[in-house]
Amino acid sequence: MKNPDARGAEAHGAVPVARLLLDNGALTALVVLVAAMSLLSTDFLTTQNLLNVGVQAAVTAILAFGVTFVIVAAGIDLSVGSVAALCATVLAWTATSHGLPVWLAVLLAVATGIACGAASGALIAFGKLPPFIATLAMLSIARGLSLVISQGSPIDLPDPVSSLGDTLGGWLPVPVLVMLVMGLLTAGVLNRTYVGRVMYAIGGNEEAARLSGIQVRRQKLVVYALSGAFAAVAGIVLASRLSSAQPQAAVGYELDAIAAVVIGGASLAGGVGKASGTLIGALILATLRNGLNLLEVSSFWQQVVIGAVIALAVLLDTARRRAGAGPAASNAASGAPGVGHRWWSGAPLRLGVAAVVVAAVVLGAVLRGSGSSGSDTKVGLSLSTLNNPFFVELKKGAQEEAEAAGVRLNVTDAQNDASQQANQVQNFTSQGVGSIIVNPVDSDAAGPAVKGANKSGIPVVAADRGVNNADVGTLVVSDNIAGGRLAAKELARQLDGRGTILVLQGTAGTSAARERGKGFADGLAAYPGITVVGKQPADFDRAKSLDVTTNLLQAHPDVTGVFAANDEMALGAAKALGSKAGTSVKVIGFDGTPDGLKAVQDGTLAATIAQQPRELGKLAVRNAIKLAKGDPTRRTVKVPVKVVAAGSR
């Protein structure tokens, strides 16, 4: 007669797949997520879309592999997104602007990542700074250096590096291959090297590791240097996808990387984590975003869903550690009869991520975007951001036109992230929409994704900003450069050609910020009596503009004018000026948003350059419908731009 333990083992062996899934909550979540998305969207389970998911997971996964080393060693690295952007900028700057051989530029980029990681490690190991503080400081330093080197503008990549964003054999994406290679390298380091064993030892008990003879401080230096090296590779892959190094790329990616590691089963307390789990975590995040795009879920709700998944993963990590500290853990360790019960009773914790993923998908099905479902024509609209009234108005105009035409419009928000916008255009392409409207975060970075749509025969409309190095059926645009010139002319008129002014720039690296600034500078050159005494970016944000203007006024209290590259920043500047706004100081905005126009009528703003965003959205959809039906359109459609000053209508 077999003993109970043997029968239990045999029973477990009879269901290896079930046990594998129960022992790996992240893998279960991924399987459930793929199955659910396949049922909810016929566009999901296609070869092209699954390859898209792999490409979209690649950068996060590579960053997360590096972060895995840090978390296993009971640390944290908040700098990897900024380090990735800096390394890509160094590569492009040295190869394109200074003519270094590509291989040497790549080595310099990787060396930059290692140096950044080593600097963080030194601050932690020898400077005794908490990892959170040290890497937060490096986040700011790396981002600042990226902007300094690039002067806030994207830099083109040399062709050999850009080819990393292409495919092998016309179907296998190179970023996916790089991701798999870096995953194997991570697994090898963790499982087959002394450095990997030391990471687990430090994460498990740092004091015990030190007493056993491990040089803990030196090993921490190695751990963070490895994280920096992986960030450099991720930055190069990201830049290759966009065919340019974007100084503002990978903002917030460090949070996705940490989330992928934790969702994959690593413990924030250290000592636990593996490469395969991290890869699964990155794939879960990419699959969620891809599937929610295909289901036409609002971009705002997407953030809620993904945030909930991350929060639950950390909650489960905490619960798992608490459960491991209880009596059952002792039974499991000793092989006592309670181990079988312990395994099954732990299943709810292991399946928690899967449960929330199911809930997320159900929520996505309920919250899927509204539109004319009776129409066979689908149009995708990727906006650079919805955190700006101008683009909110553009969206409203587009939705009004789509509803009137009985067309289904899927609107996504790129959140000023060129990489995220590339993902969204890829998703539209695999979804087989009739046409795509792109409001580019950056004109150069949008090119590769639009090229992909071109290859699939999907016509593209560019809205508000053009797309470089790709075929666009129609460009619906207000001329930002001409608008900047108009702003300079109007400000000079109101100042009688003399005065000192402040200039508030938009988000560094965006084409709108560059073009409006260039137009204003060109127009101001005709008025030598006007001097720019202060110029700072305020990121198109009202609150940031309030702070920036307040600071500039401390140094230049007697300014007579302000030019802001959008109405939100103009309103922030007016708030900082108080009673001076509209009286002794003339403030000019840009966009013609409802708040901006009201401020002009109230006399707070001297003028705004009205672009009529709602009309722009309508015309973009109108031309997208024509292209989807194969009807002819004009290559360029101009939306009138005008100066709206106090007292005008």
BELRA-V113727 format. One record per pair of residues at least 6 apart in sequence whose C-alpha atoms are under 6 Angstrom apart, sorted by the first residue. I is the first residue (numbers start at 1). J is the second residue. If there is no record, write none. Layout:
i->I j->J
i->I j->J
This chain:
i->21 j->28
i->22 j->347
i->25 j->350
i->25 j->351
i->26 j->264
i->28 j->354
i->29 j->353
i->29 j->354
i->30 j->284
i->38 j->44
i->38 j->45
i->43 j->431
i->49 j->430
i->53 j->286
i->54 j->176
i->55 j->175
i->55 j->176
i->57 j->282
i->57 j->283
i->57 j->286
i->58 j->175
i->58 j->176
i->58 j->179
i->59 j->234
i->60 j->257
i->61 j->279
i->61 j->282
i->62 j->179
i->62 j->234
i->63 j->230
i->63 j->231
i->63 j->234
i->63 j->257
i->64 j->257
i->66 j->227
i->66 j->230
i->67 j->227
i->70 j->76
i->71 j->270
i->72 j->200
i->72 j->203
i->72 j->270
i->72 j->271
i->72 j->272
i->72 j->273
i->73 j->199
i->73 j->200
i->73 j->202
i->73 j->203
i->73 j->270
i->74 j->203
i->74 j->269
i->74 j->270
i->76 j->131
i->77 j->135
i->78 j->135
i->78 j->136
i->78 j->254
i->79 j->135
i->79 j->138
i->79 j->139
i->80 j->231
i->80 j->254
i->81 j->250
i->81 j->251
i->81 j->253
i->81 j->254
i->82 j->139
i->82 j->142
i->82 j->143
i->83 j->142
i->84 j->231
i->84 j->232
i->84 j->235
i->85 j->235
i->85 j->247
i->85 j->249
i->86 j->142
i->86 j->146
i->87 j->109
i->87 j->232
i->88 j->235
i->88 j->236
i->88 j->245
i->89 j->245
i->90 j->109
i->91 j->105
i->91 j->106
i->91 j->109
i->92 j->155
i->92 j->157
i->94 j->100
i->94 j->105
i->95 j->102
i->95 j->105
i->110 j->229
i->110 j->232
i->113 j->228
i->113 j->229
i->113 j->232
i->114 j->225
i->114 j->228
i->114 j->229
i->117 j->224
i->117 j->225
i->117 j->228
i->118 j->221
i->118 j->224
i->118 j->225
i->120 j->134
i->120 j->135
i->121 j->220
i->121 j->221
i->121 j->224
i->122 j->221
i->123 j->129
i->124 j->131
i->125 j->217
i->146 j->247
i->147 j->247
i->152 j->508
i->152 j->509
i->153 j->509
i->154 j->245
i->154 j->246
i->154 j->509
i->155 j->244
i->155 j->245
i->156 j->244
i->157 j->243
i->157 j->244
i->162 j->240
i->162 j->243
i->164 j->174
i->164 j->240
i->165 j->240
i->165 j->241
i->166 j->173
i->166 j->174
i->167 j->173
i->167 j->174
i->186 j->275
i->187 j->275
i->189 j->196
i->190 j->196
i->200 j->271
i->201 j->209
i->202 j->209
i->203 j->270
i->203 j->271
i->204 j->271
i->239 j->245
i->242 j->445
i->259 j->310
i->260 j->278
i->260 j->281
i->260 j->282
i->261 j->278
i->263 j->281
i->263 j->313
i->264 j->277
i->264 j->278
i->264 j->280
i->264 j->281
i->266 j->272
i->266 j->273
i->295 j->368
i->296 j->368
i->296 j->369
i->296 j->410
i->297 j->364
i->297 j->367
i->297 j->368
i->297 j->369
i->299 j->412
i->299 j->413
i->305 j->360
i->331 j->338
i->331 j->339
i->332 j->339
i->371 j->408
i->372 j->406
i->372 j->407
i->372 j->408
i->375 j->407
i->377 j->407
i->377 j->434
i->378 j->408
i->378 j->433
i->378 j->434
i->379 j->409
i->379 j->433
i->379 j->434
i->379 j->435
i->379 j->436
i->380 j->409
i->380 j->410
i->380 j->436
i->380 j->437
i->381 j->410
i->381 j->411
i->381 j->436
i->381 j->437
i->381 j->438
i->382 j->412
i->382 j->438
i->383 j->413
i->383 j->439
i->384 j->414
i->384 j->416
i->384 j->439
i->384 j->440
i->384 j->441
i->385 j->413
i->385 j->414
i->385 j->415
i->385 j->416
i->386 j->392
i->390 j->593
i->393 j->613
i->393 j->614
i->394 j->613
i->394 j->614
i->394 j->617
i->397 j->614
i->397 j->617
i->397 j->618
i->398 j->617
i->398 j->618
i->398 j->621
i->401 j->618
i->414 j->420
i->414 j->421
i->416 j->441
i->418 j->441
i->422 j->449
i->429 j->453
i->434 j->628
i->435 j->458
i->435 j->459
i->435 j->460
i->435 j->624
i->435 j->628
i->436 j->460
i->437 j->460
i->437 j->461
i->437 j->462
i->438 j->462
i->438 j->463
i->439 j->462
i->439 j->463
i->442 j->510
i->442 j->511
i->443 j->466
i->443 j->467
i->443 j->468
i->444 j->468
i->447 j->467
i->447 j->468
i->447 j->469
i->447 j->470
i->451 j->470
i->460 j->472
i->460 j->473
i->461 j->472
i->461 j->473
i->461 j->474
i->461 j->475
i->462 j->475
i->463 j->476
i->463 j->477
i->464 j->477
i->464 j->478
i->474 j->635
i->474 j->636
i->475 j->636
i->476 j->620
i->476 j->637
i->476 j->638
i->477 j->638
i->478 j->638
i->478 j->639
i->480 j->515
i->480 j->516
i->481 j->515
i->481 j->516
i->481 j->519
i->484 j->516
i->484 j->519
i->484 j->520
i->485 j->519
i->485 j->520
i->485 j->523
i->488 j->520
i->488 j->523
i->488 j->524
i->497 j->529
i->498 j->529
i->498 j->530
i->499 j->530
i->499 j->560
i->500 j->530
i->500 j->531
i->500 j->532
i->500 j->559
i->500 j->560
i->501 j->532
i->501 j->559
i->501 j->560
i->501 j->561
i->501 j->562
i->502 j->532
i->502 j->534
i->502 j->535
i->502 j->562
i->503 j->535
i->503 j->562
i->503 j->563
i->503 j->564
i->504 j->535
i->504 j->536
i->504 j->537
i->504 j->564
i->505 j->536
i->505 j->537
i->505 j->538
i->505 j->565
i->506 j->513
i->506 j->537
i->506 j->538
i->506 j->539
i->506 j->540
i->506 j->565
i->507 j->539
i->538 j->544
i->538 j->545
i->540 j->569
i->541 j->568
i->541 j->569
i->542 j->568
i->542 j->569
i->542 j->572
i->545 j->569
i->545 j->572
i->545 j->573
i->546 j->572
i->546 j->573
i->546 j->576
i->549 j->573
i->550 j->576
i->560 j->585
i->561 j->585
i->561 j->586
i->561 j->587
i->562 j->587
i->563 j->587
i->563 j->588
i->564 j->570
i->564 j->589
i->565 j->590
i->566 j->589
i->566 j->590
i->566 j->591
i->567 j->589
i->567 j->590
i->567 j->596
i->570 j->589
i->574 j->581
i->581 j->604
i->582 j->603
i->582 j->604
i->582 j->605
i->582 j->606
i->586 j->606
i->587 j->605
i->587 j->606
i->588 j->606
i->588 j->607
i->588 j->608
i->589 j->608
i->590 j->608
i->590 j->609
i->591 j->609
i->591 j->610
i->591 j->611
i->592 j->608
i->592 j->609
i->592 j->610
i->592 j->611
i->599 j->605
i->600 j->606
i->600 j->607
i->600 j->646
i->601 j->646
i->606 j->645
i->607 j->644
i->607 j->645
i->608 j->644
i->609 j->642
i->609 j->643
i->610 j->641
i->610 j->642
i->611 j->641
